[in-house]
Amino acid sequence: MDLKSGYPYWAVKNGLMQAFPRLEADAACEVAVVGGGITGALIACELAAHGIDVVVVEQRDIGWGSTAASTAMLQYEIDTHLGDLAKRYGEADAALAYRACAQAIDALDGLARALGDVDFSRCDSLYYASRPWHRGTLEDECALRARHGLPVEWLPREALQAGYGIDAPGAILSRTGARVDPYRFAHRLLERLSRQDVRIFDRSTVETMEAGTRGVRLRTGDGATLRAGHVVLAAGYANQHWLARKVARNASSYAYVTDPLPGGALGPWAHTLLWESARPYLYLRGTGDGRLVVGGEDDAHDIPARRDRRVPAKVKRLRKRIAKLLPQLDAEPTFSWAGTFAETEDGLPFFGATPQWGPRVLFAMAYGGNGITYSAIGARLLRMGLQGRRHPLAGLFGFARLDR
């Protein structure tokens, strides 16, 4: 799949950090991870840390798919409100999902600190009511989150205007969020794993997969065979190619980044993620070198040529919206891009096995607005399953919930 258009800032900034060899000879392992983006990297890290023999196979250069196009706002907040999830799956399961996402931010923090130099920073998250009639819903949502121990507070219009310069009916201020350079994070993580003798191959496309009772056989376009006890498909939105049942819909999101703004010009956005209650939503966050990343204007088009043509007009609209919302910021685009993302009906990811492929083929589909957070949870969920243990979210984040 062609997953991006334009010039994603992370790839421009970092360049090709490291090349890995192709898989040109037959190999075997306990677990093969198909996908060398941030999701595959986090899963491989979790498995290797628990003594599992892992091989990573990526069809492009490492991190060059949707990871390079991610705006990497790390949030515990799921695109579906806690209240709406509670109505669908019960309050206990919904709260468990939200708390797990908050804990995942802490886990990502620890991993980023261990790696170093990935532009990771803890942030607040400001979720504002962009329509007057959204205020009541957001106030109820804030109260529900607080009841389940999440660090939130309600900001009325006056406090929102005074603290952030935004004229809106109110907002939920959350104290649990972060940002990262996703491309650099994935590369540095896989580089470290490579030094620990984890075998990593890029530019190696898996074309066929045969699952049996004792293992799985993968065949690449170069004719190499990789035999594994289990396979984890962490190929992002390309995972849907392997499923007969459609579980998500693809769409496109648009983004741009500014030049570094003068010292202090970012104000609160140097350490705050911003997003709105309207759907699709406008969002922004800062970077470590004083830039502003702006995104949104999502649409249902994932045809690459059509998405390419839409980037200039979409970015123009994003710039206009930011100028209206935050006129004090000089947020002119420097690099702009679009990327494919996938959404599930309920905003939750899918991790685990399916009846179609059996227990030895595991899917890692961290779909939705907080995919990196989901990936951190999914890595542990899959590892526990491989060790014969059941993660508390295995049911809610698995394919079985489709029948609930």
Disulfide bonds with the S-S distance in Angstrom:
none
